[in-house]
C-alpha cells in the first residue's frame, strides 16, 4: 500500500513579490486618487444640495397628455403577450418606454438656489479639482 505525499505549496503567492500597482493598475498614486475622490464627492454633494427639482403636468394642446403617452407602451405589451417574438411589439414597447422617460425628463424644472459667489466657487473648485486629481492618479507617472 503506497501513500502519496502531496508536495507542500508555499504559504504565499510568488507573484506577490511583483511591484504593487497604484490606482487603476497604473503607477499613479493611491493618495491622489483618494483625495480627488473625496474632493469630487464633497463638491458634487454641495452642488446638488443647492439644486431644487420640481415637475409640472404633461400638457399638449392645453390638456393633460400623460395617458396619450401610454398608448404605444400598452399596445406593445399587448402584442408581446400575444406573440413574444413580435418585432412590432418590441418596437412599440421600447418606443413607449422612451416616450415616457423623455416626457418625465422634459417636464422637470431645475433651479439653482441663491448662494454666495464664494460658496459657488468652492463647490465648483472641489468638483473640478477632484475630478482632475482622480484623472491624474490614473495616469502612469
Order of alpha helices (4+ residues) and beta strands (2+ residues): alpha-beta-beta-beta-alpha-alpha-alpha-beta-alpha
